[in-house]
Amino acid sequence: MADDSARPTPPPQPDPAKAVRHIDARSLRGLAHPLRMRMLELLKLDGPATSTRLAERLGENTGTVSWHLRQLAEHGFIEEVVGRGSKRERWWQAVNERRTLNSTEFRYDPDTRGALSVYMHEVVQQTFSRVADYLADDWEGPWEGVGTLSDRTDLRMTPAQLEALSAELLAVIDRHAPDPDAEPGEDALPVIIQLQSFPRKERGDS
């Protein structure tokens, strides 16, 4: 019998049961609103909340937040927390799913091009805000210096090479994702990974 004790233990894989949702035109129009996207982000990062709690955090009117929560629920992005809250105060949580969006499907569609623009702009704003929050917070002890902000501008690639690089980086993230059924360590914190890889048109002298 082979001895496997010397072999490295493979890192845990992401939850295979987690649904993957491809955003279509209808769901894109339902999500592409700055306030809705901020609300969904808070529910994903900080867990369930009521319209009152979200309104306080966002500086918005409770009635406005409640209306947008219903829109998110109608399009399947959030759901009511079963067994929590009351008829007057409902608790909402983000649906446990991974979302994908292929922007090329909507870029030349006049009916969805505006929604795509709003969606992508808000994604960029959220990306910036997360980095700004990280830099503004004080990190001490084992968390000091473990984050990474990397910027490489010395690469030249073909479309196929860039596509392969992006796919491999995403696969690495999946391999390091913790087991969703395991209890997190006492020193564990939520970790945000923002991956950006894109070409740039040359603007030098021709």
SULBEL-V481331 format. One record per residue. N is the residue number from 1. SS is DSSP state (~ for helix, > for strand, _ for the rest). OMEGA is omega in whole degrees, -180 to 180 (* if undefined). Layout:
n=N ss=SS omega=OMEGA
n=N ss=SS omega=OMEGA
This chain:
n=1 ss=_ omega=-179
n=2 ss=_ omega=179
n=3 ss=_ omega=-178
n=4 ss=_ omega=-172
n=5 ss=_ omega=-177
n=6 ss=_ omega=-178
n=7 ss=_ omega=178
n=8 ss=_ omega=178
n=9 ss=_ omega=-179
n=10 ss=_ omega=179
n=11 ss=_ omega=-180
n=12 ss=_ omega=-180
n=13 ss=_ omega=178
n=14 ss=_ omega=-177
n=15 ss=_ omega=-178
n=16 ss=_ omega=-178
n=17 ss=_ omega=-179
n=18 ss=_ omega=-176
n=19 ss=> omega=174
n=20 ss=> omega=-177
n=21 ss=> omega=175
n=22 ss=> omega=-177
n=23 ss=_ omega=178
n=24 ss=_ omega=-175
n=25 ss=~ omega=-178
n=26 ss=~ omega=-179
n=27 ss=~ omega=177
n=28 ss=~ omega=179
n=29 ss=~ omega=179
n=30 ss=~ omega=-177
n=31 ss=~ omega=-171
n=32 ss=_ omega=174
n=33 ss=_ omega=-175
n=34 ss=~ omega=-178
n=35 ss=~ omega=179
n=36 ss=~ omega=-179
n=37 ss=~ omega=177
n=38 ss=~ omega=178
n=39 ss=~ omega=180
n=40 ss=~ omega=178
n=41 ss=~ omega=180
n=42 ss=~ omega=179
n=43 ss=~ omega=179
n=44 ss=~ omega=-174
n=45 ss=~ omega=-172
n=46 ss=~ omega=177
n=47 ss=_ omega=-174
n=48 ss=_ omega=179
n=49 ss=> omega=174
n=50 ss=> omega=178
n=51 ss=~ omega=180
n=52 ss=~ omega=-180
n=53 ss=~ omega=179
n=54 ss=~ omega=180
n=55 ss=~ omega=179
n=56 ss=~ omega=-178
n=57 ss=~ omega=-175
n=58 ss=~ omega=-178
n=59 ss=_ omega=-178
n=60 ss=_ omega=176
n=61 ss=_ omega=-178
n=62 ss=~ omega=179
n=63 ss=~ omega=178
n=64 ss=~ omega=180
n=65 ss=~ omega=180
n=66 ss=~ omega=-180
n=67 ss=~ omega=-180
n=68 ss=~ omega=175
n=69 ss=~ omega=179
n=70 ss=~ omega=177
n=71 ss=~ omega=178
n=72 ss=~ omega=179
n=73 ss=~ omega=-180
n=74 ss=~ omega=-179
n=75 ss=_ omega=172
n=76 ss=_ omega=-180
n=77 ss=_ omega=178
n=78 ss=> omega=179
n=79 ss=> omega=179
n=80 ss=> omega=178
n=81 ss=> omega=-177
n=82 ss=> omega=175
n=83 ss=> omega=180
n=84 ss=> omega=178
n=85 ss=> omega=-178
n=86 ss=_ omega=179
n=87 ss=_ omega=-178
n=88 ss=_ omega=-178
n=89 ss=_ omega=-177
n=90 ss=> omega=177
n=91 ss=> omega=-178
n=92 ss=> omega=176
n=93 ss=> omega=177
n=94 ss=> omega=176
n=95 ss=_ omega=-177
n=96 ss=_ omega=-178
n=97 ss=> omega=172
n=98 ss=> omega=-177
n=99 ss=> omega=175
n=100 ss=> omega=178
n=101 ss=_ omega=176
n=102 ss=_ omega=-174
n=103 ss=~ omega=-178
n=104 ss=~ omega=179
n=105 ss=~ omega=-173
n=106 ss=_ omega=-171
n=107 ss=_ omega=-176
n=108 ss=_ omega=177
n=109 ss=_ omega=-177
n=110 ss=_ omega=-179
n=111 ss=_ omega=-177
n=112 ss=_ omega=-177
n=113 ss=~ omega=179
n=114 ss=~ omega=179
n=115 ss=~ omega=179
n=116 ss=~ omega=180
n=117 ss=~ omega=178
n=118 ss=~ omega=-178
n=119 ss=~ omega=-177
n=120 ss=~ omega=178
n=121 ss=~ omega=-179
n=122 ss=~ omega=176
n=123 ss=~ omega=179
n=124 ss=~ omega=179
n=125 ss=~ omega=179
n=126 ss=~ omega=178
n=127 ss=~ omega=179
n=128 ss=~ omega=-177
n=129 ss=~ omega=180
n=130 ss=~ omega=178
n=131 ss=~ omega=180
n=132 ss=~ omega=178
n=133 ss=~ omega=179
n=134 ss=~ omega=-179
n=135 ss=~ omega=-178
n=136 ss=~ omega=-178
n=137 ss=_ omega=176
n=138 ss=_ omega=180
n=139 ss=_ omega=-178
n=140 ss=_ omega=176
n=141 ss=~ omega=-174
n=142 ss=~ omega=-180
n=143 ss=~ omega=-178
n=144 ss=_ omega=174
n=145 ss=_ omega=-178
n=146 ss=_ omega=176
n=147 ss=_ omega=-178
n=148 ss=_ omega=169
n=149 ss=_ omega=-173
n=150 ss=_ omega=180
n=151 ss=_ omega=179
n=152 ss=_ omega=179
n=153 ss=_ omega=-175
n=154 ss=_ omega=-177
n=155 ss=_ omega=172
n=156 ss=_ omega=-175
n=157 ss=_ omega=170
n=158 ss=_ omega=177
n=159 ss=~ omega=-180
n=160 ss=~ omega=180
n=161 ss=~ omega=179
n=162 ss=~ omega=179
n=163 ss=~ omega=180
n=164 ss=~ omega=179
n=165 ss=~ omega=-179
n=166 ss=~ omega=180
n=167 ss=~ omega=-179
n=168 ss=~ omega=178
n=169 ss=~ omega=178
n=170 ss=~ omega=179
n=171 ss=~ omega=177
n=172 ss=~ omega=179
n=173 ss=~ omega=180
n=174 ss=~ omega=-179
n=175 ss=~ omega=-178
n=176 ss=~ omega=179
n=177 ss=_ omega=-179
n=178 ss=_ omega=177
n=179 ss=_ omega=-177
n=180 ss=_ omega=-180
n=181 ss=_ omega=-178
n=182 ss=_ omega=177
n=183 ss=_ omega=179
n=184 ss=_ omega=178
n=185 ss=_ omega=-179
n=186 ss=_ omega=-178
n=187 ss=_ omega=-178
n=188 ss=_ omega=174
n=189 ss=_ omega=173
n=190 ss=_ omega=-180
n=191 ss=_ omega=178
n=192 ss=_ omega=176
n=193 ss=_ omega=179
n=194 ss=_ omega=-177
n=195 ss=_ omega=179
n=196 ss=_ omega=175
n=197 ss=_ omega=-175
n=198 ss=_ omega=179
n=199 ss=_ omega=176
n=200 ss=_ omega=178
n=201 ss=_ omega=-179
n=202 ss=_ omega=-176
n=203 ss=_ omega=179
n=204 ss=_ omega=178
n=205 ss=_ omega=179
n=206 ss=_ omega=*
